[in-house]
Amino acid sequence: MDLLRFTTAGSVDDGKSTLIGRLLYDSKSIFEDQLEAIEESSRKKGDENVNLALLTDGLKAEREQGITIDVAYRYFATPKRKFIIADTPGHIQYTRNMVTGASTANLAIILIDARKGVIEQTKRHSFIANLLRIQHVVVAVNKMDLVDYRQEVYDEIVADYKAFASRLDNIVDITPIPISALNGDNIVEKSANLSWFEGSSLLYHLENVYVGGDENHVQARFPVQWVIRPQSEQFHDFRGFAGRVAGGVFKPGDEVTVLPSGFSTKVKKIYQDDRELEEAFAPQSISLTLEDEIDMSRGDMLVKANNPPQQGQDIEAMICWFSTTPLNPRGKFILRHTTRETKAIVQKIAYKVDINTLRKEEENTSFALNEIGRVSIRTAAPLFYDAYNMNRQTGSFVLIDAGTNETVAAGMIL
């Protein structure tokens, strides 16, 4: 079975945690003792119904306030597919948490309260999903039970959302679905209350949406994570290189180039666990051996000479600032990119983005917590990179404060 990573996004009280709880509950993916625990918690809180949001809102502050604060990951599977869910907060002060949770997602479920329609929070979450190159979006119009399941309300919201989304460039697949997370309408099974809706239920769409084309299978990239030298009698001369394929396809016999040294060789064998593979592709984790004894270690990258990555010390990137301490443009940072690490400084702040209006702010360029914008970065050693919209793995990085060791920003190379 393949794996789908998806994230939820929406304004406060749009029902993100309830939706995930309903998915887990209706797909029989929670244990009886878990259900008993949330039933007991719901009774103590005085809730009229079983509060399924408690399945993901585990922090004390989350349960007291009824909002999501931190990213919660949940795992479940159906006969067709495995899923990893990132329940991300909707409040503007937790933008960095949403960026973190959505950074590995293939699909985003953006919830819209049917009573409120498209609001600034909806636009902000869509902008972040677009920035993170999430190409598949489900527009879940929730709380349809509170507007008497009226089709005209749903149609108006969908039209408003698509008008806004036309200004974004990475979202290519928008699927609107009317739901009621509280009552379970259109979550796992089609609802009689929404008989006018001709599309599928939410779970059916999640099981069948095709995300295989999202990976870059053209530009071959293999960042080396570890050199394997067993030093055992059975594998006396074995020298393999372990890592995760970040792009393209590798096969035994392929001519490859090692960066930064520039030496060329051929792939001898490819292994995964105890099996020998005929080919490897993103995002498989593998180890491989080379025909020649070449000096290669963590931070180096194997590529194919006919389609090399960009190399350089000056990069332009969009960043989301994570730290409560404002950005110091001349501060010293550690930049981590794939398996490579180097010192870096922010040379210039070009602009910030008002993510509610998408307006560029060039006059006020002091980065504060949760703000997003464009910067120029200079690194001490060359990076081997692709634009983020071509490859999410080789086009992303994090900045770490060299003094405090705090992760202060996530970046996407332009």
N, C-alpha and C positions, 0 to 999 in steps of 0.2 A: 504494500500500500504506500502511496505517496503521502506527503505531509503538507498541510496548509497552515501557515501562520497568519493569524488575523488579529486586528486590534479594534477596539471599540472607541468611539469618540463622540462627544456630545456635550451640551451644556449641563450645568448642575440640575439634577432632578429630571433629566430626560429619560432615565431608566436604563442606563448602561449595565449596571451590576445586576439589576432585575432581569434584564434580557439574558445575560450569561447564565444566571441562576436557572432561568426557565429552560434554556438550551440543555443544561446539564440534567435538570430534573426530568424533562420530557423525553430526553434520549436515554434515560435510565443509566446515567453516568455518575451518580452519587450513591454512597453507601447508606444503609438504613440508619446507622448511628449518626451520620452527618445530618440526615433529614430530621431525626429526633432532636438533635442539638439545636438546629435552627428553629424548629417548632417551639422548643422550650424558650429560646431567646426571644422569639416573636411574642409569646404569651407574656413574658416578663416586661417587654416594652409596651404592651397594650395594643399591638397591631391587630387589625381586623382579620388580615389574611396572613398566611405563612410568608415571611419576608425573605424571598429567595436571594435578595441582594447580600444577605449575610454570608452566602457561600463565598463571595469574593472580598467583601469589605471586612477584613479581619482585624485591622487596627482598632484599638479602643476609641481613638478620636474619630475614626470613620463611622463607627457604630453610634457614637453619641450624637454626631452632627448629621448622619445620614448622607454623607458625601464620600466620594472616592478621593484619597489623598495620594497614596503611593500606587505604583504599578503592581497589579496582582496577576500572576500567570496561572492558568488552569489548563489541564490536559484532558482530552477525551478522544474517543474513537468511535466510529460507526463501521459497519462492514465494508464501506467503500473507501474511507479515508481516516487518517489521524489528524488531530487538530491541536495547535497550541494557541491559546487565547491570551492576549494581553489586555487586561481591563485597565485603561488609562484614565487619569482624572480629567475633568472638563474645565475646572476653574482656571482662570488666566494665570494665577500665581503658581500653578503647577505645570506650566508649559514644558519645562525641561523634562518632567516625568513622562509627558506624552511623547516627546521626541525620542526619549530612551526606549519606551515600550514599542513605538511604531517603527523603529529603525530597521527591524528585521522582518517586518510584516509583508506578506504578499497581497493582502486585501485589508481594507478598512471599512468597518461598519459605522457610518455616521448617522447618529440618531437625531431625529427632529421631533419635537413635541408638536402634535397635530393642532394643539390650541394656539401655539405661538408662531409656527411657521419658521422660515429661514431667518435666523438672527445673526448678530455679529459673531457669536461663539461658533456657529455653524461654518461661517466663512473662514474663521481662524483655523479651525480644525481641518478644513478642506485645503487651505493654503499649506499647512504643515504636511498633510498627506501628499500633496503635490510636490513639495520641496524634497520629501524623502523618497520620491519616485515610486509611490504606491500606485500602481496602474489600475487596480480594480477597486471600485468603491460601491458599496451597497448603501443606498439612501433609505434607511429604515424609518418610515413615518410612524412613530410610536403613539400610544394612547388614543388609538382610533375609537376605542370604546367611549371616550369622553366627548367625542364629536358625533356620536350616534352612527359611526361607520360610514359617514357621508363621502361619496366618491368625489364630489366637487371640491371638498376641502383638500383631499389628497392630490387631485389634479393640479390645483393652484400651487401647492407647495412644490411639487415636482417641477412645474414650469419655472418657478422662481429659482430653484436650485440649479437647474440646467442653464439658465441665463447667466448665473454667476460663474458656474464651472466652465463656461465657454472661454473665460479669460485665463484659465489654467492650461498648462501645456503638457503635463505628464500623465494626467488621468485620462485613460482612453476607454475605459469600460465602466459605465454608470448604470447600476441596476436598482431602480426604486421598488420598494416592497412595503405595503401597508401592514402594520402589526399592532398587537396589543401584548406587550411583554407580561403584564400582570395577569391577564386572562389566558395567555397562550395562543391567541389568534395568529395564525399564519407563521408560527415559529417552527414547529416540527411537522404539523399537518395543516392542510388547507382548511380555512375557516368558512363555515356557512354564513357567518356574519359579513364576510367580505366576498360574497359570491360574484360580485361585479368585477373583481380583480382576476385577470386571466393568466397572470404569471404564476410562478412556483412559490412554495414555502421557503422560508429563510434557510432551513437546514438543507433542503434539496439543492438550493443554489450553491451553498458552501461545499456540498459533496461533489458537485459537478463542474464548478468553474475551473477553466483551464488556466493554469499559471506557469506551465512548463516553458512557455515562450518568453518569460520574464528574464531568465538567465541569459547571460552573454555566452553563446557557444561558438563565437567566431574568433575572438581575441584570446589566445591561449596564455593563461597566467597561473603560475604555481609559486606562491610565496613559501619559502622553506621555514618550517617551524622548528624542526629538530633533526639532528643527524643520528641515525640508529647504528650503533656498533655493539652487537650483543656480547662479543668477547667470550663466546662459548665454543665448545668442541664441535657442535653441530653447524654453527654459523661462523666458522673461524675467520673467513675473509669477507663477511657480509658488511657492506657499507651502503645504507639506504638513507633516503631523505623523506621525512614525513611532513605532511601539511594538508591543507585543504585547497582543492582546485578552485581558483577564484574566477576562472573564465576559460572558455574554449574546450578543446578535446585533446587529450594526450593518448598516444598509442605506442607500443613498443616499435622501435625503428624510426620514430620521428626525430628529425634534427631539431635540436634546441640550443638556445644561447643562455649562458649564465650571466646575470646582471648583479653587480656592476663590472665584473672582471672582463666580460665580453668573450670568454672562451666558448667554443662550440663543441658539442658532442651529440650522441644519440641516446634516446631512452632504451634501456635494455629490457627491464621487466617492471610491471606495475602490480602492487599487492594491495589487498584490502582484507584485514583480519588475516586469516590463513589461506586466502584464495588468491590465485593469480588472475588478473583481469586482462581482457583483450583491449579495453579502452577505459579511460577515466574522464569524467566531465564534472563541471560545477553542479552542485556544491559538495561533491564527494570528498571524504577524508581518506587519503591513501598514503602509501609510501612507494617510492620508486628507486630503481637503481640505474646507473649510467654506464655506458660502455667504456668510458675513460675515467681515470682517477683525477678528478678535478677538485680543487679546493673550493668548497661551498659550505656555508653554515647559515644559522638563523639570521634572517634579515635579507638574504639574497633571494633572487627571483628567477625562475626558469620561464622563458618565453620562446616563441617561435620567431625566427628572424624576419619572416615575411610580414609580420604584423606586430611590431614592437610597441611598448607603451611609451608615453612621453617621459622624458627625463629632465630634471632641473631642480634648482634650488629656490626659484621664485614661483609661487602658486597663488592663484586667485580663488577664493572660496567663499561660500556662504557659511556662517557659523551661528549656532544657538549658544548663548552665554549661560552657563550653569551656576556660576558663583555669585554669592552675595557681595563679594568685593568687585567693584567695577573694573573693567578692562584697562590695564595700563599698557598703552601701545608699545612702549619700549621695555616692557617686562620680559623676563627670561622664562621660556616655556620648554617643555619636552613634548615633541610631536610624535605620536605613535600612529604609524600607517602600515597596514597589513602586519607583517612581523618585524618591521623595521622601526627603529627608534632613533631620533636625532634631536639636537637642540634647535630652537627656533625663536624668532621674534616676530611680532606683528608690526609690519612697517607702516601700514596705512589703513585707515578705516574709510571706506568709500561712502557707505550709506547704511542706514538702518531701514527696516521695513515696518511700517505700521500694518500689522497682520490683520487688522480689522477692515482696513480700507485698501490695502495693497499699495499704499502710497510710499514712495521712497523719501526718507528724511536725510538730506545731505547736510543740513545746517547743524543738527545736534547729533554728534557721533560718539557720545560717551556711552559705552555698552554697560547695561545693568542686567540684573538677574532676569532670565527668560527672554531677553531681547534677541532678535534675529537680524542679521545684516551681512554686508559684503566687506571682506578685508583682503589685504595683500600680506602674504607671509613669506619670510625668508628663512630657509633652513640651513643648518651648518653642513649637512651632507646631502647629495642629490637624492631625490625620490624618484621611484618608477611608478607612474600613476596614469590613470585614465580619467576622463571627465565622469562625474558621478552619474550623469544621465546615460552613460554607456556601460558603466560597471559599478555597482554599488559597493563592491568589496575593495577594489583598487582606487575608488574615487572618494573614499571616506577616511576620516582620521579623528583623533581626539587630541586636545591640548591639555597638558598637565602643568600646573604651577611648579616650577623647579624648586621653589623654596618650601612650599607646604605639602607637595605631593598630592594636591587636590585636583581632580579632574574638573577643569573649568569651562570646557567648550567641546562641542561636537561639530565637525566641519564636513562640508560637501564641496569637492573641487569642481570648479566651473570649466 
